[in-house]
Amino acid sequence: GFEKLAKVEIGYEELQLTDSERRVLDLLGKASRVLDYVFMEQICPAIPPLVEALKSNGGEENRKRLAYLMFNKSPFDALDGLKPFVKGNGICRDIAVYPEGITAEELESAIKNGEISADDAKSYYTAIRRENCMLIAVKYSEAYRARLEQASAIIGDAAEASDNESLKAYLKATATALLTNDYDEQQVL
């Protein structure tokens, strides 16, 4: 686990920031913690409930497991060749952006048969799900709606708190993109 890593403190001179900049930084930190859960759910839907269980159960061992789980954002150990370090019912064997057990051949066949478009299948902003024995593409803005709405609201608040017009525009575009799945404007800014 963590014993393989050197501990490094990364800080900043808070007094060099304006009140607006401190507020924006605080809000973006909150939004990033919400988005952590989206990422973890993309990797393995069982992880967010496991995180909550570890938080509520307390104890030193659970605190350590929680810290390592939050570091990896998945049940796979990034420091040990992505070997699973959390086992149990519902823990994914594969990354959950695709259905459990899907093969490349099955995905290519679904694309070839018109079940799913190649653009959707390869998009950075869709998840592939199995529904009624068929593969479907689900936009992230739909698949993770509740958390994305929460993150979007926080990022929108950060935009309003910002005195920097270009940052304000970027944050507004990001907040909108999380809900619409359209990242073109956000990427241009």
PASEBA-1860 file (N, C-alpha, C; in nm, 3 decimals):
! residues 189
1> GFEKLAKV> 0.077/-0.117/0.000/0.000/0.000/0.000/0.083/0.126/0.000 ~ 0.044/0.215/0.090/0.105/0.348/0.096/0.252/0.346/0.134 ~ 0.297/0.238/0.198/0.438/0.234/0.240/0.534/0.244/0.122 ~ 0.486/0.220/0.000/0.569/0.231/-0.120/0.589/0.376/-0.163 ~ 0.513/0.466/-0.105/0.513/0.606/-0.150/0.582/0.698/-0.050 ~ 0.644/0.801/-0.101/0.698/0.907/-0.016/0.587/1.008/0.010 ~ 0.577/1.053/0.134/0.475/1.153/0.167/0.529/1.291/0.132 ~ 0.448/1.366/0.056/0.486/1.500/0.013/0.370/1.594/0.042
9> EIGYEELQ> 0.399/1.703/0.109/0.298/1.806/0.134/0.298/1.903/0.016 ~ 0.182/1.925/-0.041/0.169/2.023/-0.149/0.076/2.132/-0.099 ~ 0.127/2.249/-0.087/0.047/2.358/-0.035/0.051/2.478/-0.127 ~ -0.004/2.585/-0.080/-0.002/2.711/-0.154/-0.007/2.824/-0.052 ~ 0.032/2.940/-0.095/0.029/3.058/-0.009/-0.112/3.117/-0.012 ~ -0.192/3.077/0.085/-0.332/3.119/0.088/-0.346/3.271/0.091 ~ -0.254/3.337/0.157/-0.262/3.483/0.168/-0.240/3.553/0.035 ~ -0.182/3.484/-0.063/-0.161/3.543/-0.194/-0.287/3.537/-0.281
17> LTDSERRV> -0.388/3.466/-0.234/-0.513/3.454/-0.309/-0.614/3.557/-0.261 ~ -0.695/3.603/-0.353/-0.805/3.693/-0.316/-0.915/3.610/-0.250 ~ -1.011/3.678/-0.187/-1.125/3.607/-0.128/-1.198/3.527/-0.236 ~ -1.214/3.587/-0.353/-1.280/3.520/-0.465/-1.205/3.394/-0.506 ~ -1.075/3.404/-0.518/-0.994/3.288/-0.558/-1.001/3.177/-0.454 ~ -0.999/3.214/-0.325/-1.011/3.112/-0.220/-1.146/3.043/-0.227 ~ -1.251/3.120/-0.251/-1.387/3.064/-0.261/-1.396/2.969/-0.381 ~ -1.343/3.010/-0.495/-1.345/2.926/-0.615/-1.268/2.797/-0.589
25> LDLLGKAS> -1.151/2.809/-0.530/-1.069/2.691/-0.501/-1.141/2.595/-0.408 ~ -1.206/2.648/-0.305/-1.282/2.565/-0.212/-1.396/2.492/-0.284 ~ -1.469/2.565/-0.367/-1.581/2.504/-0.440/-1.534/2.400/-0.540 ~ -1.424/2.426/-0.608/-1.374/2.327/-0.704/-1.325/2.202/-0.631 ~ -1.272/2.218/-0.511/-1.236/2.101/-0.430/-1.358/2.018/-0.397 ~ -1.468/2.085/-0.361/-1.594/2.014/-0.331/-1.646/1.942/-0.456 ~ -1.642/2.010/-0.569/-1.688/1.948/-0.694/-1.603/1.827/-0.728 ~ -1.473/1.837/-0.707/-1.385/1.724/-0.741/-1.415/1.603/-0.655
33> RVLDYVFM> -1.454/1.625/-0.529/-1.488/1.512/-0.442/-1.617/1.445/-0.490 ~ -1.711/1.523/-0.542/-1.833/1.464/-0.600/-1.796/1.384/-0.725 ~ -1.711/1.442/-0.809/-1.671/1.374/-0.933/-1.587/1.250/-0.907 ~ -1.517/1.246/-0.792/-1.448/1.123/-0.753/-1.545/1.005/-0.751 ~ -1.665/1.029/-0.697/-1.764/0.922/-0.689/-1.814/0.880/-0.827 ~ -1.826/0.976/-0.919/-1.864/0.941/-1.057/-1.757/0.850/-1.116 ~ -1.633/0.889/-1.101/-1.523/0.809/-1.155/-1.523/0.670/-1.091 ~ -1.539/0.664/-0.959/-1.539/0.533/-0.893/-1.655/0.446/-0.941
41> EQICPAIP> -1.770/0.507/-0.962/-1.885/0.432/-1.011/-1.861/0.383/-1.154 ~ -1.790/0.462/-1.234/-1.755/0.418/-1.370/-1.665/0.296/-1.364 ~ -1.574/0.295/-1.269/-1.482/0.182/-1.255/-1.555/0.060/-1.201 ~ -1.632/0.081/-1.094/-1.702/-0.031/-1.030/-1.818/0.024/-0.948 ~ -1.943/-0.001/-0.989/-2.059/0.054/-0.918/-2.067/0.015/-0.770 ~ -1.999/-0.091/-0.730/-2.004/-0.134/-0.589/-1.915/-0.048/-0.500 ~ -1.827/0.033/-0.557/-1.731/0.108/-0.476/-1.794/0.222/-0.396 ~ -1.877/0.310/-0.454/-1.935/0.417/-0.370/-2.009/0.366/-0.246
49> PLVEALKS> -2.092/0.261/-0.256/-2.154/0.209/-0.132/-2.051/0.152/-0.034 ~ -1.944/0.091/-0.087/-1.839/0.039/0.000/-1.769/0.153/0.072 ~ -1.743/0.263/0.003/-1.682/0.381/0.065/-1.769/0.429/0.180 ~ -1.900/0.441/0.155/-1.991/0.487/0.260/-1.993/0.390/0.378 ~ -1.990/0.260/0.351/-1.988/0.161/0.459/-1.861/0.173/0.542 ~ -1.747/0.189/0.476/-1.621/0.204/0.549/-1.620/0.333/0.631 ~ -1.679/0.439/0.579/-1.687/0.565/0.654/-1.771/0.548/0.781 ~ -1.882/0.476/0.770/-1.974/0.465/0.883/-1.931/0.360/0.985
57> NGGEENRK> -1.848/0.263/0.944/-1.810/0.156/1.037/-1.696/0.193/1.129 ~ -1.619/0.294/1.095/-1.511/0.340/1.181/-1.402/0.236/1.201 ~ -1.316/0.259/1.297/-1.206/0.167/1.326/-1.084/0.196/1.241 ~ -0.968/0.168/1.297/-0.840/0.198/1.230/-0.824/0.120/1.100 ~ -0.859/-0.008/1.100/-0.843/-0.090/0.979/-0.934/-0.039/0.867 ~ -1.057/-0.005/0.899/-1.149/0.049/0.798/-1.102/0.186/0.749 ~ -1.043/0.267/0.837/-0.990/0.397/0.797/-0.878/0.378/0.695 ~ -0.790/0.280/0.719/-0.680/0.252/0.626/-0.734/0.200/0.492
65> RLAYLMFN> -0.830/0.108/0.498/-0.889/0.055/0.375/-0.957/0.166/0.295 ~ -1.027/0.254/0.366/-1.095/0.366/0.301/-0.993/0.459/0.233 ~ -0.886/0.491/0.303/-0.783/0.579/0.246/-0.723/0.517/0.120 ~ -0.697/0.387/0.123/-0.637/0.322/0.007/-0.737/0.310/-0.107 ~ -0.862/0.286/-0.073/-0.968/0.281/-0.174/-0.984/0.418/-0.241 ~ -0.982/0.525/-0.163/-0.995/0.659/-0.219/-0.872/0.696/-0.302 ~ -0.756/0.649/-0.263/-0.634/0.673/-0.340/-0.645/0.607/-0.477 ~ -0.689/0.481/-0.480/-0.698/0.405/-0.605/-0.823/0.437/-0.685
73> KSPFDALD> -0.925/0.487/-0.619/-1.056/0.515/-0.680/-1.117/0.389/-0.741 ~ -1.071/0.275/-0.696/-1.120/0.148/-0.751/-1.075/0.035/-0.659 ~ -1.124/-0.087/-0.685/-1.078/-0.202/-0.608/-0.946/-0.258/-0.661 ~ -0.885/-0.187/-0.756/-0.762/-0.234/-0.820/-0.643/-0.152/-0.772 ~ -0.538/-0.219/-0.728/-0.422/-0.155/-0.668/-0.331/-0.096/-0.777 ~ -0.331/0.036/-0.788/-0.251/0.105/-0.890/-0.101/0.086/-0.868 ~ -0.062/0.052/-0.746/0.080/0.034/-0.715/0.125/-0.110/-0.728 ~ 0.031/-0.199/-0.762/0.064/-0.341/-0.772/-0.002/-0.402/-0.895
81> GLKPFVKG> 0.024/-0.343/-1.011/-0.023/-0.400/-1.137/-0.173/-0.413/-1.151 ~ -0.248/-0.325/-1.085/-0.396/-0.325/-1.088/-0.456/-0.456/-1.037 ~ -0.386/-0.522/-0.946/-0.442/-0.641/-0.882/-0.554/-0.598/-0.788 ~ -0.663/-0.676/-0.783/-0.772/-0.639/-0.692/-0.725/-0.649/-0.546 ~ -0.758/-0.549/-0.465/-0.726/-0.556/-0.323/-0.853/-0.557/-0.238 ~ -0.969/-0.541/-0.302/-1.098/-0.552/-0.235/-1.172/-0.666/-0.304 ~ -1.217/-0.758/-0.224/-1.291/-0.872/-0.280/-1.426/-0.880/-0.211 ~ -1.520/-0.948/-0.275/-1.651/-0.967/-0.214/-1.760/-0.959/-0.318
89> NGICRDIA> -1.883/-0.978/-0.272/-1.998/-0.974/-0.362/-2.010/-0.837/-0.427 ~ -2.031/-0.837/-0.556/-2.054/-0.714/-0.629/-1.928/-0.639/-0.669 ~ -1.810/-0.684/-0.624/-1.688/-0.615/-0.662/-1.653/-0.656/-0.805 ~ -1.635/-0.559/-0.889/-1.615/-0.581/-1.032/-1.482/-0.649/-1.061 ~ -1.485/-0.733/-1.160/-1.361/-0.792/-1.211/-1.305/-0.707/-1.324 ~ -1.393/-0.632/-1.390/-1.355/-0.548/-1.503/-1.399/-0.405/-1.476 ~ -1.345/-0.312/-1.549/-1.388/-0.173/-1.537/-1.530/-0.162/-1.591 ~ -1.617/-0.093/-1.518/-1.761/-0.097/-1.542/-1.813/0.003/-1.645
97> VYPEGITA> -1.725/0.070/-1.720/-1.773/0.153/-1.830/-1.837/0.062/-1.935 ~ -1.795/-0.063/-1.934/-1.853/-0.166/-2.019/-1.919/-0.271/-1.930 ~ -2.018/-0.344/-1.983/-2.081/-0.448/-1.903/-1.981/-0.556/-1.861 ~ -2.001/-0.612/-1.744/-1.916/-0.718/-1.692/-1.906/-0.831/-1.796 ~ -1.784/-0.870/-1.828/-1.761/-0.984/-1.916/-1.770/-0.956/-2.065 ~ -1.794/-0.832/-2.105/-1.804/-0.802/-2.248/-1.669/-0.829/-2.315 ~ -1.675/-0.875/-2.438/-1.552/-0.895/-2.515/-1.544/-0.790/-2.625 ~ -1.425/-0.769/-2.675/-1.406/-0.675/-2.787/-1.487/-0.723/-2.907
105> EELESAIK> -1.490/-0.854/-2.926/-1.566/-0.910/-3.039/-1.714/-0.879/-3.026 ~ -1.768/-0.891/-2.905/-1.910/-0.863/-2.883/-1.942/-0.716/-2.912 ~ -1.855/-0.627/-2.869/-1.875/-0.484/-2.895/-1.866/-0.455/-3.044 ~ -1.766/-0.509/-3.111/-1.751/-0.489/-3.256/-1.871/-0.545/-3.331 ~ -1.922/-0.660/-3.288/-2.039/-0.719/-3.351/-2.161/-0.629/-3.334 ~ -2.178/-0.571/-3.215/-2.291/-0.481/-3.190/-2.281/-0.357/-3.278 ~ -2.160/-0.309/-3.301/-2.140/-0.193/-3.389/-2.173/-0.232/-3.533 ~ -2.120/-0.346/-3.576/-2.141/-0.392/-3.714/-2.290/-0.416/-3.741
113> NGEISADD> -2.363/-0.469/-3.642/-2.505/-0.499/-3.658/-2.595/-0.377/-3.641 ~ -2.536/-0.261/-3.609/-2.614/-0.140/-3.592/-2.684/-0.129/-3.458 ~ -2.652/-0.220/-3.366/-2.710/-0.217/-3.233/-2.667/-0.090/-3.158 ~ -2.546/-0.049/-3.188/-2.486/0.067/-3.123/-2.395/0.135/-3.225 ~ -2.389/0.268/-3.223/-2.304/0.336/-3.321/-2.158/0.331/-3.278 ~ -2.070/0.331/-3.375/-1.925/0.329/-3.346/-1.886/0.454/-3.268 ~ -1.944/0.568/-3.304/-1.911/0.692/-3.232/-1.950/0.683/-3.085 ~ -2.072/0.632/-3.059/-2.115/0.617/-2.920/-2.029/0.515/-2.846
121> AKSYYTAI> -1.997/0.406/-2.913/-1.920/0.300/-2.848/-1.781/0.346/-2.809 ~ -1.727/0.440/-2.884/-1.589/0.484/-2.859/-1.581/0.623/-2.798 ~ -1.695/0.681/-2.766/-1.698/0.816/-2.709/-1.640/0.815/-2.567 ~ -1.574/0.924/-2.534/-1.525/0.943/-2.397/-1.639/0.975/-2.302 ~ -1.757/1.003/-2.356/-1.867/1.052/-2.273/-1.988/0.960/-2.273 ~ -1.967/0.833/-2.302/-2.076/0.736/-2.292/-2.028/0.612/-2.218 ~ -2.124/0.544/-2.159/-2.100/0.414/-2.098/-2.180/0.312/-2.178 ~ -2.128/0.195/-2.190/-2.198/0.088/-2.262/-2.266/0.001/-2.157
129> RRENCMLI> -2.395/-0.025/-2.178/-2.473/-0.107/-2.085/-2.539/-0.219/-2.163 ~ -2.573/-0.324/-2.090/-2.648/-0.434/-2.148/-2.793/-0.420/-2.102 ~ -2.885/-0.418/-2.199/-3.026/-0.405/-2.166/-3.105/-0.497/-2.258 ~ -3.182/-0.588/-2.201/-3.259/-0.685/-2.279/-3.171/-0.758/-2.379 ~ -3.057/-0.806/-2.334/-2.962/-0.883/-2.415/-2.899/-0.802/-2.529 ~ -2.917/-0.671/-2.529/-2.855/-0.586/-2.631/-2.762/-0.487/-2.563 ~ -2.666/-0.437/-2.639/-2.578/-0.333/-2.589/-2.636/-0.197/-2.626 ~ -2.633/-0.105/-2.532/-2.679/0.031/-2.557/-2.573/0.128/-2.505
137> AVKYSEAY> -2.569/0.247/-2.565/-2.481/0.353/-2.517/-2.564/0.448/-2.433 ~ -2.513/0.479/-2.315/-2.581/0.571/-2.225/-2.489/0.690/-2.202 ~ -2.538/0.809/-2.232/-2.457/0.929/-2.210/-2.424/0.941/-2.061 ~ -2.302/0.985/-2.033/-2.262/1.006/-1.893/-2.361/1.097/-1.822 ~ -2.410/1.200/-1.893/-2.503/1.294/-1.832/-2.632/1.226/-1.786 ~ -2.663/1.110/-1.841/-2.778/1.032/-1.797/-2.737/0.925/-1.697 ~ -2.629/0.855/-1.726/-2.586/0.743/-1.641/-2.549/0.787/-1.500 ~ -2.496/0.907/-1.487/-2.448/0.955/-1.357/-2.515/1.087/-1.319
145> RARLEQAS> -2.641/1.103/-1.363/-2.713/1.230/-1.353/-2.710/1.292/-1.213 ~ -2.744/1.218/-1.109/-2.758/1.278/-0.976/-2.627/1.344/-0.930 ~ -2.518/1.273/-0.944/-2.389/1.330/-0.899/-2.343/1.442/-0.993 ~ -2.370/1.427/-1.123/-2.330/1.532/-1.217/-2.411/1.660/-1.194 ~ -2.538/1.646/-1.156/-2.617/1.765/-1.122/-2.557/1.835/-1.000 ~ -2.516/1.755/-0.902/-2.455/1.811/-0.782/-2.324/1.883/-0.817 ~ -2.237/1.817/-0.893/-2.109/1.877/-0.932/-2.132/2.001/-1.018 ~ -2.227/1.995/-1.109/-2.257/2.109/-1.196/-2.300/2.230/-1.114
153> AIIGDAAE> -2.384/2.208/-1.014/-2.429/2.319/-0.930/-2.312/2.382/-0.855 ~ -2.224/2.299/-0.803/-2.107/2.351/-0.729/-2.014/2.427/-0.823 ~ -1.991/2.373/-0.943/-1.905/2.441/-1.040/-1.970/2.571/-1.086 ~ -2.102/2.570/-1.100/-2.174/2.694/-1.133/-2.156/2.799/-1.024 ~ -2.159/2.756/-0.898/-2.134/2.848/-0.787/-1.991/2.903/-0.794 ~ -1.897/2.817/-0.831/-1.757/2.861/-0.845/-1.746/2.965/-0.956 ~ -1.819/2.943/-1.065/-1.817/3.041/-1.175/-1.868/3.176/-1.126 ~ -1.977/3.174/-1.052/-2.034/3.299/-1.001/-1.940/3.368/-0.902
161> ASDNESLK> -1.863/3.288/-0.828/-1.770/3.344/-0.729/-1.644/3.402/-0.792 ~ -1.616/3.364/-0.916/-1.491/3.404/-0.980/-1.495/3.548/-1.030 ~ -1.384/3.618/-1.008/-1.367/3.753/-1.063/-1.298/3.750/-1.199 ~ -1.248/3.635/-1.236/-1.174/3.618/-1.361/-1.273/3.578/-1.470 ~ -1.292/3.664/-1.569/-1.395/3.641/-1.671/-1.371/3.515/-1.754 ~ -1.247/3.487/-1.791/-1.222/3.367/-1.872/-1.244/3.241/-1.789 ~ -1.205/3.242/-1.662/-1.232/3.128/-1.574/-1.382/3.112/-1.553 ~ -1.450/3.223/-1.532/-1.596/3.221/-1.515/-1.663/3.154/-1.636
169> AYLKATAT> -1.622/3.194/-1.757/-1.681/3.136/-1.879/-1.651/2.987/-1.889 ~ -1.528/2.949/-1.858/-1.489/2.808/-1.863/-1.569/2.726/-1.762 ~ -1.582/2.776/-1.641/-1.656/2.702/-1.538/-1.804/2.691/-1.573 ~ -1.862/2.797/-1.628/-2.003/2.790/-1.671/-2.020/2.686/-1.781 ~ -1.928/2.685/-1.877/-1.935/2.586/-1.986/-1.918/2.444/-1.931 ~ -1.831/2.428/-1.834/-1.810/2.297/-1.773/-1.935/2.252/-1.699 ~ -1.995/2.341/-1.622/-2.118/2.308/-1.549/-2.228/2.265/-1.645 ~ -2.240/2.335/-1.757/-2.341/2.300/-1.858/-2.308/2.167/-1.924
177> ALLTNDYD> -2.182/2.147/-1.958/-2.140/2.024/-2.027/-2.168/1.900/-1.942 ~ -2.153/1.910/-1.812/-2.180/1.794/-1.726/-2.325/1.749/-1.737 ~ -2.415/1.841/-1.767/-2.557/1.808/-1.776/-2.603/1.776/-1.916 ~ -2.531/1.824/-2.017/-2.575/1.807/-2.156/-2.494/1.704/-2.234 ~ -2.378/1.668/-2.179/-2.287/1.575/-2.246/-2.222/1.637/-2.370 ~ -2.234/1.768/-2.386/-2.175/1.839/-2.499/-2.057/1.922/-2.448 ~ -1.937/1.872/-2.474/-1.816/1.934/-2.419/-1.744/2.022/-2.521 ~ -1.804/2.043/-2.639/-1.736/2.121/-2.744/-1.701/2.262/-2.699
185> EQQVL> -1.799/2.336/-2.645/-1.773/2.474/-2.603/-1.671/2.477/-2.489 ~ -1.686/2.387/-2.395/-1.596/2.382/-2.280/-1.453/2.356/-2.324 ~ -1.435/2.271/-2.425/-1.300/2.238/-2.471/-1.238/2.351/-2.551 ~ -1.319/2.435/-2.613/-1.268/2.548/-2.690/-1.215/2.657/-2.597 ~ -1.281/2.674/-2.484/-1.241/2.779/-2.390/-1.114/2.738/-2.326
END
